[in-house]
Amino acid sequence: MSTAKLDFVREYEKEIQKQWKDNKTFEVDAPVDKTNVEEPKYMASFPYPYMNGRLHIGHVFTVTKAEFMCQFQRLKGKRVLFPFAFHCTGMPIKVCADKLKKEMEEFGTPPVFPIDEPEKVVEKVAIKEDPLQFKSNKSKVKAKTGGIARQWKIMQSLGITDEEIPKFADTTYWLNYFPPHCKGDLESIGMGIDWRRSFITTDVNQYYDSFVRWQFTALREQDKVKFGERYSIWSTTDNQQCADHERSQGEGVQPQNYTLIKLEVVEPAPAVLAPIMAAGKKVYLVPGTLRPETMYGQTNCWVLPTGKYGAFEMKDGSVFVCTERSVRNMAYQGLTKVRGQFDKLAEFTGQDLIGASLKAPLAINPIVHVLPMLSIDENKGTGVVTSVPSDSPDDYATLVDLKLKEPLRKKFGVKDEWVLPFEVISIIDIPGYTETEACAVRAYREFQVKSQNDRDLLDKAKDLCYQKGFNDGVMAVGPYKGEKVSVVKKTIKDEMVASGQAVNYSEPAGKVVSRSGDECVVALTDQWYINYGEEDEQWRQSVLKNLATMELFSPETRKRFEIALGWLGQWACSRSFGLGTKLPWAQEFLIESLSDSTIYMAFYTIAHILQSDFNGQVQGSGKIAPPQMSKEVWDYVLLNGDLEKAHSTSQIAKDTLTLMKREFNYWYPLDLRVSGIDLVQNHLTFFLYNHATLFPEHHQPRGIRANGFVLLNGEKMSKSSGNFLTLFDAVEKYSADATRVALADAGDGVEDANFLDKTALSALFKLHTQVTWVEEMLLAQDKMYTGAPTRAQDIVFASEINRAIKQAEDAYEKSQFREALRIVFFDFLASRDYYKSVLDSVENMSKELINRFIEVQAILMYPIAPHFSQKIFNLIGKGDITNARWPLATDVDVMALRQNDYLKSTAYDVRTKINIFLKSKNKGGKTDAKAEKAVIYISKTYPKWKIHTLDYLSKIYDAENKCFTKETATILEDLKKEDELKSQLSNIMQFIRVVEAEIKLNGSQALETTLPFAEDQVITSNMDYLIRSLELTSIEVKEASEQDLKQIKGQPPTPGKPSLIIS
């Protein structure tokens, strides 16, 4: 297969990249004498990637979202900064280096592994967690037994030679090896990055190390960093915290916190508990809940009939009934008498508890009973579940089953009086959702749940109820009646714990196995943590306030932030293993990787002044040594610290200090942060928290754009399956701009995007063809029409150019890059091609319009395909595309465009009809049939019933959302009240579907009862083009008579939709 087109495009791309590098095009500093108000700026950033491998197409998909926006903002005349750095903090590099070292010690260099050693295979494990939390399942993997993943082989898979692999046993080699490769890959795709500001993290870079130490000192001074007991994943064999790198299963799994509700067992006691209660001990069933605020609506308690339960004595002498698995966790949380141990007083099944009478805290029902639930998972929570059928679809479904199915009650010995009298109690109002029935009851009905066994439907209903209840719910009962659930949730829980009605409890959100082989628990341990969440409500509210004014580009992203801010709590910020910065006041601890990466965007603003290499080993333009960066210097540069103190403590020249402060004040705040949607739940929320407390209001981030994951040709990327694409390989295969086009086309929202090989290859061919066409047009300038572009098709083409300018600007502003690509590339080229086709020759094409099209497209394409745009600018002698400005759009002749759209639509319909005609005539092997004539029948009006329907639909049309405000069934109910429409209801229903489809394409135009132009005139004035392009002898256009309608097969003509007969 020839690579001529690829070679041609890659050649000019490399030339242009050298041009940018030589000209230092993307190196930009703050102006000397202007503020960011006087000279507008734009700064965007991307989460620095981890340096344990090469960048892949998933990384660059997200990077392009920031870079596309930066290049657009450059065209808008702003001074633009797009910096980039490299993350090395944390455990992975250290773990990999140590593993490689151990392999070489054990098996030699290069290692000779045992013959037929099984490979390690991992598979995804779905973990159902708190519906109020969004957690990625990416890192939750289950290792199949017996497999071994050798680090040496992993390094080989990265393309590293056996001679070089041993060097990676030293962690610093990773830090020196991957960042330059990452930079080279990003340069190869044409990223407009100011590389002077790049750096690596960890204490290897003492400038960044100083910055992070300043950050944590400031946080501690504000009492945001605390020391105390925190829930942690714990290995009972190793008797220590089990971090991700110390796990053979469950990497990424975090503690899941519950509230255990103490449901006191009252007389008559079940036989298995009677001896314990006779001894004077209080016995409690202890269901774990994520929603303690709903306890007012308890109607019963659930157990698994076949489940194994125990009665365990607690620290205060009371007895908890739960599973042994859950009490193992309690034993490490200060709930039992001896840490790590528990006393089992009895063992029994759930069936033995059914019918027990319980006194439920807060419940409106004074006594509730234990009932059977068949869907309880003994490996989650305590194996006991309290029932609130008003707000839990699972509870409602099981309660309905028991109420309606007498055989089910008999099977488990459930007496009628334990279940039939108990009705749903509405305890939370959700505006717009619970006016007539409780949330769970409505969700049960809307999701069409049939029984407690409809697992998938119940999961969806549960998530809906949890999210609506928390975000929109208002308490309808109790002392907090009228207050928002999100506000009082924690208060209710704290009051229940303080009064002894509940206790706090935590367990791993999924199964975690240490490398020692034990299943881990959650333990309360002393550690340093950042006090995010409800414990510092003022801090949380400041984040919510900032979020309210921030541009997030997607309602789904905003919703996820609000949910994350509702559940996210204290975060352990220290580790004892890995790479990073040491806590300034506790040198034995390292700051973990999500905590040292929250405000580094501020470091970008002065990085080039401090350092001139990635590692911070060479001083930057400011000639500052790392020890000179005192707390007072950071306070002055980033806050409102004192210049004299900064100078006296550092001996840094005052001019240099004011230069750094000017750089920071000009570039801050950050205008755009792009990231994967999975980071909303941690990194991006930490980013908001830290900015809110460390920086003033005018330096708070302005925008966050989140995106989904990237599929490759419709499937998840996987090295093991071979469906994997690095950035380096993509550029080599498709070219830089074709890769960028495919990335833009892959998707815009928070749902998964899809990078398509065929899109990238098609883009390569189109870009090559377009450059060649421009070269041809430049050679044909003397042949073109030089008169005023006032002919009908000139007006249409000029309007399409101006429309593209306006539509593309709107799409870019909204960060809708796929839509922008459609407008500036696919549709724009189609408009050009149609113009060529109608005018039939270069001589008829307007020189003025063709030249305007070439220049405008180059500018409009620049954010997505900058090499192509620069190549075009080089050809037309316009200089540096980065100095170009967004083109001004003159008036768009809307009527001319509508007439042209009608013409194209009619031509398409005629061509389709001709193909059908020829297919019918060429049956039996004949190939000589030819269409000669087309009769185009038009109609200036609709039948009366359609006019009535359109008039009605116009009244209920929602222009913003391009839909009707009523459902089709309601519309039909309204229309059938009119006598003259009753007989047309079936036709009306079909007509409404057609109109709805038209609305999606053309908006309110689909509701017009007459056209604002004459169809016959449009066809007649373009008759030569139609006859030529359709290869017909003649075309006749006429208004359809009653006689004509009898000849027409299919739908009769309506305004804008003619009928056709081909002969």
N, C-alpha and C positions, 0 to 999 in steps of 0.2 A: 504493500500500500504506500503510495507516494506521500511524503511529508512536506511537499513544496509549500502548501498554504501555511502549515504550522511553522516551517522554517522562516518563511517571509514575515509572519507576524512576530515570532520570537526575536528576529533580528532587529526590527524597529523598536520592540519593547525594550530590549537591552540597551539600544542606543539612547532611548529616552530616559531610562533609569540612570544611565551615566550622566546625561544632561542634567537631571535633577540633583544628582550627587555632587557634580562639579559646581553647580550653581548654588548649592546648599539651600535648595528651594524650600525645604520644610523645617529649616532651623529658624526659629522665630523668638524674638525677645520682646519684653514689654517696652512700649515707647518711653522715651526719656521724659517727656513733658506732658503726657496725656493720661487721663484716667480711662477706665474701661467704659465710662459713660460717654466721654468725649470721642473715643475711638473704640467702637464696639469690638468685643472679643468673643471667642468660643473655644471652650476647652472640654474635651471628652476623654474618657479612659475606659479601659477594659481590664477585668481582673487578671493580674499578671499570672501567666501559666506556670505550672510546676515544672521544674527543670530535671525531669527524669526520663525524657524522651523527646522525639521530634514532634512538631506541631502537625495535627491532622486536620481534615476538612471540617470537623466539628468545632475545633478552636476558631478557625478562620471565619467560619460562618458568623459567629458572634462578633469577632473583631471587625468584620466588614460593616456591621450595623453602626458602629461608632465612626469608622472611617468614611463611609458614604455620607454620613451627616456632616462630618468635618469638611469634606470637599464641597458639599452643597453650601455650607455656611461661608466658605472661602469665596464662592461665586457671588454670595450676597454682600461681599465687601468687608467681611469681618476679619480681624487678625485671628488666626486659628492655631491652636496648639493641640497636637495629638501625640502624647508621650507613651512610652512602653517600657515595662520592666520585667524582671524574672524572679519567680518565687522559689526559694530554696529552703525555707523554714519548715520544720516538722520532722517527722520520723521516716518517711519513705526512703529518702536518699541514704540515711544512716543504716536503716535496716538492710537495704539492698547491698550497700558496701560491705557490711559485716557478713552478710550471707555469702557474698562472693569470696570474701577472704576465707571463710570457713570451708567452702567448697574446694578452694585451692589447697588449703592445709590438709584436707582429708583425701582428695582425689588427684592432687598434682596440678601442674600448670603446663599445658592446658589439662583440665581434669578429665580423667577417664572414669566415667560413671558406670555403675553396674550394668551388664548386658540385660536387655529386655526390661529395663526399669520402666514401670508404668508412668505415663504422663499424667499430670494433675489436670482434672477437668472441673470447671466451675459452672454452676447453673444458677439462674436467677431464682430467688425465693421471695414470693410476695408476702409482705408482712402487713397485716391489718392493724392500724394504730388509731390513735385519737383522730376522729374525723375533723376536729378543729385544727389539726396540724397537717401541713403539706410536707411529706417527706419523700425524697427520691428513693427508689429501690435500686439505684445503680450499684451501690456498694454492698448491698445485702446479698452475699453469695454463699452458696453451700458447696463445700468441697466433697466430691465423691471419694470415698475411702480408698486408700492405697496409692493415690496419685502423688507425684512429686514434681514441683515446679522448680527447675534449676535456674538460678540466676544467670549462670554462664550462658545458657541457651536463650534466655530472654535478651541478653546483651547481643548475642549473635543475630537475633531476630530484628534488632534495631540497625543492623548493617555495620556493626562494629567488628573489626578484625580480631582474630585470636591473639595477635601480637599486642593489640592495644587494650583488650579487655582487662588484663591484670591491673592496669593503672586505676581502674574504677574501684578497687578495694580501698582507695583513699577518697574520702568524701569530697575533698577540695577539688579533685579532678572532675567530678560531676559539675561543679560550679564553674569550672573553666571551659568545659567541653560543650555543653548543650546551649548556653546563651548565645555564643556566636553563630551556631547553626540556626537557632531560632531567628536571630536577626537576619541572616542570609536568606532564609525562607520567606520572611515577610518582605524583604526588599525585592525578592524575585516576583512577587505578585503586585508590586507597585504601591505598597503602603506609604502614605504620606506622614511618616513618623519623624519627630525630632529626636534622633538617636543620642544626642549629647546628654539628654536627661535620663538615660537608661541606667539601671543599677540592678544588682542582686541583693537579696535580703540576707539575713543572719549576721552574726558578729564578725564574719570575715570582712564585711563592708562596715568599717567603723563609723562612717558618716550616718548610714542608715541605722546602725545600732544605737548611736547617740540619739537619733530622732525618736526611735521606739522607746528608749529609756525615758526621754522627756515626756512622751505621751503617757506612759504608765505612772510616772511620778505625778503628773497633773491629775490623772484619774484618781490616784490615791489621796491626793490633797483635797479632792472634792468628795471624798468618801464613797467613790464608785467602785473601788476595789476593796474587798473584804477577805477576812480569813475566818474559816469556821467549818462546821460540818456540812458536807455536801454529799448528795447521792452520787455514787460512782459504781461502774461495773467492777466486780471484785472476784478474784480467783481465790477460792477457799483452800486450794492446794498450795498455791504460792504465797497465800496470806498477804496479798498486796493488790493494788489497783491493776486491772488488766486493760491496758491501752490497746488501740487497734493493732499495732504491730506485734502484740503478744497473743493474738487470737488465731486459732486455726479455723474458726467459724464465727461469723457474726461481725465482721468488720463494718464499722459505721453505726452499729446498733447503740442507742443511747438509753438511759433510764427512762421509764414511763411512770409518771407519778399518778397515784390514785388517792382517793379519800375512802377509807374503810368506814362504812356506816355500821354502828353497833346495834344490831337488832336483838333485843333481849328476849330470850326464851322464857315464857311464862307458863304457869300450870294450866292444863295438865301437861307435864313434860313427856316427851317421847321416851320410850323404854331405854334407848341407848344413852340418854342423857340424865335419866332419873337419878342414878346413884351419885352423880357429880353434883346435881342440884340439891340432893338430900344432904350432902356434906356442907351445904351453905354457900357454895360458890355460885357466882353469877355467870351465866353462860350466854354468849352472844354469837349469832351468825354474823359474819363480817363481809358482806359484799363490797367489792371495790367499785367505785364509780368515778367518772370524769365530770359528773354533773350533780354535785351536792345540792345545788339550788333547786333541783326538781323533787327533793324528798317529800315535799308537801303532798305530792300526788301518788304516794305508794299505795298499791292495792294488794300486794302479796310479795313473796320472796321466792326465787327460783333455785332449784338444785337439779343436778343431773342424776336421774334415778340410779343409773349404773355406776356413777362416779364414786371414787374412794375418798372418804373424808376422815378427818380426825378431830378430836377435842384436845386442844393444846393449852397448857397453862402459861399465862403471860406474867410479866414482871410484877404487875400489881395484884396478882392472885386470881384475877378473872380468867375465864376460859373462852378461847376463840375456836369456833367451828369453821374449818377451811381445809384446803388441800395441804399435804405435806410439802409440796413444791413451794407453795407461797410462804409457809412458815419458815422455810430455810432462808428466804429473803428477810423476813421479820427478825430472825435471830441475829442479823448483822445490822439491824436498824434500831437497836436499843429497846425492842419490845419484849424480849424474853429475859429471864433472870440472869443467864450467863451468855455473853457474846459468843455467837456461833453454835449455841446448843439450844435444845428445846425439849420440853417434857410432854410426851403424848399420854393422855389419860385414857383415851378410848379410840377405837377405830370402827368405822361402819360405812354403809353406802348411803347415797342420797335418798334411796327409797325409804330408809329407816327414819328419815326426817320429815317426810311428807305428812302434812296436816298439822305440824307443830304450830302453836300459837306464838306470835311475836309482837312485842311492843316496838313500833318503828318510830325513831326520832322524827319530829316535825310533821309526821303524817296526819292528815285530817282523819283518816280511819284509825280509831284507837287500837284495834287489834287486826293484824293481818296473818295470813297462813303461808306455810311452805308448800309450794306446788311444783310439779315436774316441768322442766324445759329440756327438750332433746337436743338443742343446738349448742349447749354450753361446752366450751373448750376448757378442759382441765389444765391445759398448759398456759392459760391466760388468766390473770387476776387470781382470785381465791377459790374459784369454782363455785362460788355463791354469787347470785345476781339479784339485786333488788329490782322490783317491777314498778315502773312508772309508765303505764300504757298511754297516757296523754301525750308524751313526748318521746317515747321510744317505740318505733314501729315493730321491733322484735317482741317487746313485751305485749303490745296490742295484738299482734298476730297470734301469739301463743295463748293469750287470754281468750281471744275469740274462738280458737280451736277448742279449748276446754269447755267454753260455754255452749258451743253448738254441737259438740261431739260427745254424747253420753258414753259410747264405747271407750273413748279415750280416757274419760274420767274413771270408768270402772277398771280399766287395765292397770291404773296406778293407784287405785283405792282412794280416789279423790271424792270426798263427800260434796253434795251440791251446795251446802251452806258455806263451804270454804271458798267457793268461786262465784256462784250465780248472783249473790247480792252485791258484788263489788263492781261498780261502774267506773268509767273513766272520769277523772276529776281534772278539769281544765285549770292549769296553774300558771301558764305563761301565755300572754297575748302577743301575737305576731301580726302587726298591722298589715292588712291586705291579704292575710292568709288564714287566720283563725276566727273569723267573724261568726261562722256557723258551726264549726267543729274544731276539736283539738288538732294540733299539728300532726301528730302521728296517725290519727284517724284519717285525716285528709290525704297524707302521703300514702298510707296503706291503700286507699281507694284509687288515687291517681296513678300509682305504679301497678295497679291491678294485682296486688298480692293475693294469693289464694290460701296460703297456709304458712306456718312457721318454717316450712321446708324450702320456701322460695328464696334461697340464699342471696342470689345476685340482686334480685329486686329489693329485698330487705336492706342490703348494704347501701344501695342507692338512696332508698328512702331514709335510712339512718343518717347518712351524710347530709342530706338536705335538711332534716330536722335539727341536727346538731348545729349546722352553720346558721340556719335561719334563727334558731333559738338564741344562739349567742350574739349574733350580729344585730338582729332586729327585735329580739324578744323583750317584753316588759313583764315584770312580775305581776300576776293577777291576784295573788293571795299572800298572806303573811305580813310581817311588819314592814317589808320593803315593797309592798304593793305600789305599783305605779312607777317603779324605778327600773332602769335598763338592766337586763341580765348581765351584760358585759361589765357593768359597774359594780354590781353587788355580789357577783359570783364568788369572789375571793372572801368577801366579808362574811357571807353565809357559811362558807367552809371554815373560816377561822373561828367563828363563834361556835360551831359544832365541835371542833377540836378542843377549844378552850373549856367548853362545858362538859367534856367527857363523852359526848354523843358520837364522836368519830375520832379516828387517828389517821395520821399521814402514813402512806405506804408507797414503796416504789419497787419495780422489778424491771429486768431487761425487756425492751420493746420487742425483742425477738431472741431466739436461742443464740447464746454466746458460749463457745467452748474455748478454753485457754489452750496454749500449746502444751500445757502439762496434762491436758485431757479431761479436766473437770468442767462441768457445766457451771458457768459463772452466775453469781447472784448480784444484787445491788446492795451495797453497804454504805452506811454513813461514815465518811472519813473527813479528816481535817485537810483543807486545801485552800488556795487562793482562788477567788472567783470575782467576776464582774457582776455587779448587782443589777442586772437587767430585770425588767418585768415589774410585777405588782408591788414588790417590796419598796420600790422607789417610784411611786405613782406620779410624782411631779415630773420626773425625768421622762417617763413613758408618755405623759400628756404633751410634753414639749415635742416629742418625736411625732406624735399624732398631729399636732398643730402644723409642723413643718410639712408633713406628708400631704395635708389637705391642700396646700398651694403648689405642690410639685407636679410637673408634667410626667405622667406615667405611661401615656400612649395606649393603655388598655385597661378597661374596667376590671378584667380578670386579675391583672397585676395589682391594682389597688386593693381588690378584695383579699388577695393573698397576703398583702402587707398587713391589712387590718386584722386578719386572722392570726398571723404570726405575732403581732404585737399583743394580741389577746392572750396567747398561751406561753410565749417565750419567757423564760425565767432566768435565774442566776446561771452563769456560764463559767465553768472551771477554765481558768486562763493559764494555768501552769502545768508543766510536764517535767519529768526528770530525765527524759531520753530524747535524743534527736539533735537537730540543728536549730539555731535561733539566737535570740537575745535573752540574756539573763535578767530576771527580775532585779531591779536596782537595789532593793532592800532585802532580797533573799536569793543570794547568788547560786544557791543549790538548785534553783528552779529555772526552767526555760519558759519563755512566753510562747504559748502554743500558736499554731499557724493561722487560725482564724482570728486571733486577737491582735497579731502584729500587722494586720493587713486591712485596717479599717479607715485610716486617714492618710495613707501614703500618697494620695493624689496631691496633698499639700507639699510633700517632699519633691515631687516632680518640678514644682515651680522654681526651686533653687538648686536642684541636683547638679546642673552644669557648672554652677559657680563653685560647688564644693569638690567635685570629682570629675575626672576626664576619662575614666575607664569604668567598666561594669563593676569591678570589685572594690572600687574606692581606694586602690593602692597608689593612684597618681592624682595629685591635686588638680583641681579645676582652675578656672580663670580667676577665682578669688584668692588663690594661694593660701588656703586655710587648712591647717592641720586638724585632724579629728578631735584632739583634746581641747582645741579652742572653742568647740561648739558647746558652750556651757548652757545651763538651764536658762540663764538670763538672755543669752543670744536667741535661743528658740522662743522665749517669751516675747522678745522684741520683734522678731521677724514674723511670727505667726499670730501673735496677740497684740496687746497694747503695752508691751513692756517698755522699760526705760532704756533709751539709747546709751546714756552715760554708763549705766550698770553693765549693759551688754559689752560696751567697749572696754571698760575697766577689768571685767572678769575674763576677757578673751584676748585682748590686745589686737583684735581684728580692726582694721581701718574703718573709720566711721562711714566713709564713702562706700565701702564694700557692704557694710551692714545695711545702709539705706538702699543700696542696689538690691539686696536680697529682699528687703521688705517691699520695695516697689514691685519686684517680680511677683511676689506672693499676692499683694493687694490687687495687682492688675488681673492676674489669671483667676483668682478665686472670686466667687465660688465656682465649683465644678458645674458645668452646664449639662453634661450628659454622662451617665454611667451606664454601660451596657453589660449584660450578664445573662447567663442561663436562668430560666425561671426557677430552677431547683435551688438557687442560692438566695431566694427571697427569705426563706425560713431561717437562715443564719447570717451569712456574710453581709448581704445587703441590709438586713435589719440592724446588724452590729454597726455597719457603716453609718446608718442614720443616727443610732444612739450616740456614737462617739462624736460625730459632728455636732449633734445637739448640745452636748455638754461642754465641748472644748472650744467651740467657735461661736462668735456672735451671730445674730439672726441674719445679717446681710451676707454671711459666708456659708449659709446652709445650701446643700446641693439643690439644683434647680430641676433636674430630670433624671429619671431612670427608665431604661428600656430593657425589658426582659424578653427572651425568646425561648422556644422549646428546643428539644434535642434534634439532631440531624440524622435522617435516614440516608442511606446510600442506595440509590436505585430501588427504593421502596422497602429496604430491609435494614435492620440494625447493623451498625458497623461492628465488625468482629475480626480480629487478626486470625483467630483459629479457623474461621470459615473462609477466610480469604477476601471477605467483603470489607475492605479497609482501604483508605486512601489518605496518604500523607499530603501535606501542602506541597512539598517538593515534587512529588510524583504528579500531582494534579497540574502544576504549571508546566512540567515537562511534557505531559500528555496533551493538554488542551491549549496552552498559552496562559498568560496572566489574565488578560481581559476576558477571555472565554470562560475561565474559571470564575471570575468575578461576576460575570453575567449569570452563570448557572447558580451561583450562591445567592444573588439577588432574586432569581426566579424560584429558589427553593421554598420560600415561604416568609411570611412577615409576622404572624401572630405568636401566641404562646404555645400553640399546638406543635407537634413534631413537624419539622420541615423535611423536604425530600430533594437531595442533590441528585440530578439525573445526568448520567453519562451522555445521553443523546442530546440533552439541552446544551451541554458544554461543547460538544462536537458541532452542533448546528450553529452555535454562536461563533465558533471559530470560522466556519465557512462564511457566515453572514458578514463578519467583520472584515475578512479578506475581500469579499465581493464589494463591500461598501467603499473600502479604500481604493480599490481598482476603479470603481465607478466615478469617484471624485476625480481621480487622475484623468479619466476620460472626459469628464465635464469641463475640466480646466483646459484641455486641448481643444474642446469644441466651443469655446466662448464666442468666437467670431461668427459661428453659424447660428447662434440662438436669436430668438425674437427679442428685440431691444425696445419695443414700444412699451407704453404704459401698461402695467398688469391689471387691466380693467375688464378683460374678457370674462365670461361667466366662469370658466374653469380656473382662471387666475384668481378670481375672487374667492372661489371655494378653497383653492390650495393655500392662499394667503391666510384665510380664516382658520384652516386646519393647523397651520404653523402657529398662529397666535393662540388658538385653543390649546395646543400642546404645551406651549409655554406656561399658560395659566394652570392647566391641570397638573403638569409635572411639578410646578412650584408647590401646589397644594399637597400633592402626594409626598414630596420630599419633606415638607414642613411637618407632616404627620408621621414621618418615619415609615411610610408605606412604600418600601423600595421595590417590591414586586410590581405594585401598581405603577410606580414611576417608570420602571423598565418597560412595562407594556406600552405606556404612552410614548416614551422617547425612542424606543427601539422598534418594537414589533408594529405598533399602529402607525408610527411616523413613517416607517419605510413603506408600509402599505399605502399610505396617503400619497407618497412620492410615486410609487409604482402606478397608482390609479391615474395620477396626473399625466404621467408619461403615456399610459395606455389610451387615454381619451384624446390627447393631442397627437399621438401617433408618430411623432418625429422630433428629433432634437431641434430642428428649425422652428417648430411651433412652440417650444417651451420657453418660458420667460427667463431670460438671463438673470434678471434682478431677483426673481423668486427662487431659482435654482441656487444661486449664490447665497441667498438668505437661508435657505433650507440647510445647505452644507454647514454654514457657520453656526446656526442655531442648534442643529443636532449635535455638533461637536461639543458645544457648551452644555447642553442638556444631558448628554451622555457622560460628561466628565466625572461626576461622582462615582459612577459604576465602572466605566471603561476609560480610565484616564490616559492610557497609552494610545488608544485609538484616537481620542480627542486631540492629544498633542500632535499625533501624526497628521491629522487633518489640518490643524493650525499651522504646522510646518509647511504643508502643501500649499495652503492659501496665503502664506506669508503674514500671519497674524501674531507671530511671536509666541510668548509663553502663555499657555492656556491657564496657568495658575493666576495670571494677572487679569484674566477675562472677568466680566461681570454678567450676572444673570440678565438675559435679554429682556427688553421692554416689549410688551405685547400691545399691539394696537387693537382696534375694534374687531370683534368677531362678528361676521355676518351670519347670525343664527339661521335666518331664513334660507340663505344660500346653502348652508350645511344641511338643513333639513331636506331641502329639495334634492341635494346630492345623495344623501342617505337613501332617499326614496328611489332615486335612479339606480343606485348600486343594488338595492334590495330587489327591485323589479328585474334587473338584468340577471341577478342570481337565480330568481324564481324561473325566468324564461329558460335559462341554461339548464336548470334541473328538469324542467318540463321537456326540453328537447332531448335530453338523455333518456328519459322514460319513453319518449316517442320512438327514438332510434332503436332502443332495446326491443320494443314490441314489433318493429318492422324488420329487424334483422334476425328473427327467429329462423331456425332451420338452416343455419350456416350462411344466410345472405349477409352481405356486407356493403351493398351498394345503395342502401336507403339514405336519403338526405332530407333534412328539414328545409323547407323553402320559405314558409310564411308563419308569422305569429300574429294572432289577434289578441290584443290586450283589452279586456273589458274592465271598465272602471265604474265606480258608483260614488256619487257625491254625498249620499246620505245613508244612514243605517235604517233598518226596519224600526218601527216605533218601539217595539219591546226592548230592543237593544239601546235605544236612546234613553228610555226610562231607566233601564238598568245602569247605564253609564252616569246619568244624572244622580242617581242614588249613591253609586260608588264614589263619585266625586265628593260627596258630603262627608263620607267616612274615611277619606284617604289621608294617611299619615305621610306627608311628603318627606320628612326627615328619615324615616325608616323604610320608605317605599313599600308600604303595606296598608291593609285596611284595619280599622280599629275594631272590627267585629269579625267573628268567625263565620265561615260560609253557611253553616246551619242557621245562624241567627239572621244573616242576610236573606236567605230564602224564606224564612218565617215572615220577615218584614215585607218582602216583595209579593208574596202570595196573597197578601191582604188587598192588593190592587186587582180588581176583577179582570182587567185586560191582560194581566201577566200570569194568571193561574194556569192557563193552558200551555205556557212556555217554560214551566219550572225546570224540566229536564234540560232544555236548551240553555236556559239561564245558568244552570250549574256548570255546564261545559263552557259557556261563554266567560264566566267568571275565572275559570282556570286559565283560559287564553289571556284574559286581561292581566291576571296576576303575573304571568310569564312576561308579558310585554312591559309591565311596570318595572320589573327588575332591570330591563334593558333601557327603557326610554322614559321612565318616570311618569309624570302627570300627562305627558303627550298621549299615553295609551288611553286616557279617559276623554279625549276630545271627540265630539260627535261630528265635527266637520274639520277638514284640513284647511290651513291658512294659505294654501297655494292650489293651483289648478294642476291636477295630475296629467291631463292630456297635453298641456303646454310644456311640462317638464319632459315628457317622452318625445314630443314632436321636435323640440329644440335640440334634442340629443339623438335624433334619429340616425344620423350618419354613424355615430359611434356605436349605437346599439346594433345596427345592421352589420357593420364591419366586425365587431368583436364577437357577435353571436353567429356570424357566418350564415346570415339569412338573405333571401332575395328581397323580402318586403316585410314591413311591420305595420299593422293597422291598429289604431287605438280608437275605441268608441265607448260611449256610455251604454251600459247594459240595459236592454229593453226587456219586457216580460218574455218576448219570444226568444231573446238571447239566453235568458236564464234557463230555459228549457234545454238548451244545447250544452250548457256548462256542466261538466261533471265535477263533483266535489263541492266545496264551499262557494257560495255566490260571492261576488265582489263586495267589499266594504271600503270605506274611506281609507286610503293608504295600503290596501291589500287587494290588488286587482286579481281577476281570474284570467286564465290563459287557455287558448286553443292553438295547437301546433298542427301544421299540415305540410 
